Amino acid sequence: MKRLLTAVALLSLAAPAYAQLAVPNEAGLTYGHVHLNVSDVELHKQLWVDHFGGVLTQKGSLIAIRLPGFLVALSGREPTGGSLGTGMDHFGFKVRNMETFLTKWRAAGYAVDTEFTGSEGQLNAFITMPGGARVELQEDQMLPVEVSGYHIHFRTPNHEELLDWYLETFDLEARPRGTIQTTTNVPGMNLSFGAADEAAPTQGTAIDHIGFEVDNLQAYTEQLKAKGIEFDTDFRVIDSLQLNIAYLTDPEGVRIELTEGYDHY
């Protein structure tokens, strides 16, 4: 009995750690979430839990799936298009066993778009979620969990300039990822930037926006304004969601939500 109680206690300690966002940097910034527009919320709940090992959470009207290091939030609306061709082309995960993941994915009746060797020399694959959000998978057999968030990937005509904008705006440093030189990191997530002939704005599409979690958000937005950053939606407190938010859009049309409170989800 004592061993059983000890095991339960250890699991109770491990569960919150699984849900936590990464430790913020010195500026109080960490990665927060990816927000999807989906026509079938119930289907997406099932897929993110069953295939990605997520944990469903809801506060007020906000539905989200907790994953190691970040959340996937869901809005029940028909997307205007898929993520391919927008500034936020896809987001990516590491998986411990690619064959296991893809076999289960195919058995559920879903297609695998392509399998290939990625920029870090590992087995990679692309899948597309219902509604058109593109997801990249990369095998990492040393991963301590089955699936973990890894990167978001911008594809725009001016990808190098966009990287510079993120570096300057959020006080980040360029850090190559494999053969990709144009990337940077925020705690919990790699931000990669690649070239494309064109890039549509993200709002309304399958990947509506990305999100950064910030300590003391109101003061942080004032710091960004001092840099000349303009906000689409200024700092707001949403009591029903226990969340503070602000919105801006990057120079290539990717919508960004800054939040304070997702680390308690």
C-alpha positions in Angstrom: 0.0 0.0 0.0 2.8 2.4 0.9 4.4 1.8 -2.5 1.1 2.4 -4.2 0.6 5.7 -2.4 4.1 6.8 -3.2 3.5 6.1 -6.9 0.3 8.1 -6.9 2.1 11.0 -5.2 4.8 10.9 -7.8 2.2 10.9 -10.6 0.4 13.9 -9.0 3.7 15.7 -9.0 4.5 14.8 -12.6 1.2 15.8 -14.0 1.5 19.6 -13.4 5.0 19.5 -14.8 3.7 18.0 -18.0 1.2 20.9 -18.3 3.6 23.7 -17.5 5.0 26.1 -20.1 8.7 26.4 -20.3 10.5 28.7 -17.8 10.4 32.3 -19.1 13.5 34.1 -20.2 14.9 37.2 -18.4 12.3 39.3 -20.2 9.5 37.2 -18.9 8.8 35.6 -22.3 8.0 32.0 -23.1 6.1 30.2 -25.8 2.4 29.9 -25.2 0.2 28.4 -27.8 -1.0 27.8 -31.4 -4.6 28.7 -32.0 -6.6 26.8 -34.7 -9.9 27.5 -36.4 -11.7 24.1 -36.7 -15.1 23.2 -38.0 -15.4 20.1 -35.8 -14.1 20.9 -32.2 -15.0 17.4 -30.9 -13.0 15.7 -33.6 -10.0 17.8 -32.8 -10.3 17.2 -29.1 -10.1 13.5 -29.9 -7.2 13.7 -32.3 -5.0 15.9 -30.1 -5.6 13.7 -27.1 -5.5 10.3 -28.8 -2.6 10.8 -31.2 -0.6 13.5 -29.5 -1.1 12.6 -25.9 -2.6 16.0 -25.0 -4.7 16.9 -22.0 -8.0 18.7 -22.6 -8.6 21.8 -20.6 -11.4 24.5 -20.7 -12.0 27.8 -19.0 -15.1 29.6 -19.9 -15.4 29.5 -23.7 -11.8 28.7 -24.3 -11.0 25.1 -25.2 -7.3 24.1 -25.3 -5.2 21.0 -25.3 -2.2 20.9 -23.0 1.0 19.5 -24.6 4.6 19.5 -23.2 5.7 23.1 -23.4 2.7 24.7 -25.0 -1.0 24.5 -25.8 -3.2 24.1 -28.9 -6.3 26.3 -28.6 -9.4 25.6 -30.6 -12.1 27.9 -32.0 -15.2 26.4 -33.5 -15.3 28.2 -36.8 -14.8 27.1 -40.4 -11.3 28.1 -41.5 -11.0 30.2 -44.6 -8.2 28.0 -45.8 -5.3 25.7 -44.8 -2.0 26.9 -43.3 -0.1 26.0 -46.5 0.5 29.3 -48.3 0.1 31.5 -45.3 3.0 33.1 -43.3 2.6 30.3 -40.7 3.1 27.3 -42.9 3.1 24.7 -40.2 4.1 23.8 -36.7 6.1 20.8 -35.6 6.5 18.1 -33.0 9.1 15.6 -32.0 7.9 12.0 -31.7 9.7 9.2 -30.0 8.8 6.5 -32.5 7.7 7.7 -36.0 6.5 4.3 -37.1 4.3 3.9 -34.1 2.8 7.3 -34.6 2.2 7.0 -38.3 0.8 3.5 -38.1 -1.8 4.7 -35.6 -2.6 7.8 -37.6 -3.2 5.7 -40.8 -5.2 3.1 -38.9 -7.6 6.0 -37.9 -8.1 6.7 -41.6 -5.9 9.7 -42.0 -3.2 10.2 -44.7 0.5 10.9 -44.3 1.4 13.6 -46.8 5.1 12.8 -47.1 8.0 11.1 -45.2 11.6 12.4 -45.7 14.9 13.0 -44.0 14.7 16.4 -42.3 17.2 19.3 -41.8 18.6 17.6 -38.7 19.2 14.3 -40.4 16.3 12.6 -38.7 13.2 10.8 -40.0 10.5 13.4 -40.6 6.9 13.4 -41.9 4.1 15.9 -42.7 0.5 15.3 -41.9 -2.5 17.7 -42.3 -5.1 18.0 -39.6 -8.8 18.2 -40.6 -9.4 21.8 -41.6 -5.9 22.2 -43.1 -3.4 22.9 -40.3 -0.1 21.4 -41.5 2.0 19.5 -38.9 5.5 18.3 -39.2 6.8 15.3 -37.2 10.5 14.6 -36.4 11.6 11.3 -34.8 13.7 11.6 -31.6 14.2 8.2 -30.0 15.7 9.9 -26.9 12.5 11.9 -26.2 11.3 11.4 -22.6 7.6 11.5 -23.7 5.9 10.1 -26.7 5.2 13.5 -28.4 6.5 17.0 -27.6 6.2 20.4 -29.3 9.3 21.5 -31.2 9.0 24.3 -33.7 6.8 26.7 -35.6 7.7 27.4 -39.2 7.2 30.7 -41.0 7.4 30.7 -44.8 7.4 34.2 -46.4 9.0 36.1 -49.3 11.0 38.1 -46.8 11.9 35.4 -44.4 15.3 36.8 -43.4 13.9 40.3 -42.7 11.1 38.6 -40.7 13.6 36.8 -38.6 15.3 40.1 -37.9 12.0 41.6 -36.9 11.4 38.8 -34.3 15.0 39.1 -33.0 14.7 42.8 -32.5 11.1 42.9 -31.3 11.4 40.1 -28.7 15.1 40.5 -27.9 16.1 37.0 -29.2 19.2 35.6 -30.8 19.6 33.7 -34.1 20.4 30.0 -33.5 20.7 27.6 -36.4 18.6 24.4 -36.4 20.3 21.6 -38.3 20.9 23.0 -41.8 18.4 25.8 -41.3 20.4 29.0 -40.5 17.4 31.3 -40.1 15.9 30.2 -36.8 15.7 31.4 -33.2 14.4 30.1 -29.9 12.0 31.2 -27.3 11.7 29.1 -24.2 9.8 26.0 -25.2 9.8 26.5 -29.0 12.0 27.0 -32.0 11.0 29.6 -34.5 12.2 28.7 -38.0 11.9 31.0 -41.1 11.9 29.8 -44.7 11.4 31.3 -48.1 8.1 31.3 -50.1 6.9 33.1 -53.2 3.9 34.6 -51.3 2.4 34.4 -47.9 -1.3 35.1 -47.0 -2.3 36.6 -43.7 -3.1 33.9 -41.0 -6.2 35.4 -39.4 -9.3 33.3 -40.2 -7.2 30.4 -41.6 -6.5 27.0 -40.1 -3.6 28.4 -38.0 -5.3 31.6 -37.0 -2.4 32.9 -34.8 0.5 31.9 -32.6 1.0 33.0 -29.0 3.7 34.0 -26.5 3.1 34.0 -22.8 4.4 37.0 -20.9 4.9 37.9 -17.3 3.5 41.3 -16.5 1.9 41.7 -19.9 0.7 45.3 -19.5 4.2 46.5 -18.8 5.6 44.4 -21.7 3.2 45.9 -24.2 4.3 49.3 -23.2 7.9 48.3 -23.8 7.0 47.1 -27.3 5.1 50.3 -28.0 8.3 52.2 -27.1 10.0 50.2 -29.9 7.3 51.4 -32.3 5.2 48.2 -32.3 1.6 48.9 -33.1 -1.1 46.6 -31.5 -4.3 45.4 -33.2 -5.9 44.9 -29.8 -4.4 46.7 -26.8 -3.9 45.1 -23.4 -7.1 43.6 -22.1 -8.2 41.7 -19.0 -10.7 38.9 -19.7 -12.0 37.8 -16.3 -14.1 34.9 -17.6 -11.0 33.2 -19.0 -8.6 34.3 -16.2 -6.4 35.7 -19.0 -4.8 39.0 -20.0 -4.3 39.4 -23.8 -3.0 41.7 -26.5 -2.8 41.2 -30.3 -0.4 42.4 -33.0 0.5 41.3 -36.5 4.0 40.7 -37.8 5.2 42.4 -41.0 4.3 39.3 -43.1 0.7 38.9 -41.8 1.2 36.3 -39.0 -1.2 37.2 -36.2 0.4 37.1 -32.7 -1.4 36.9 -29.3 0.5 37.9 -26.2 -1.1 36.3 -23.1 -0.7 36.3 -19.4 -2.4 33.4 -17.6 -1.9 30.4 -20.0 0.7 29.1 -17.6 -2.1 28.3 -15.2 -4.0 26.3 -17.7 
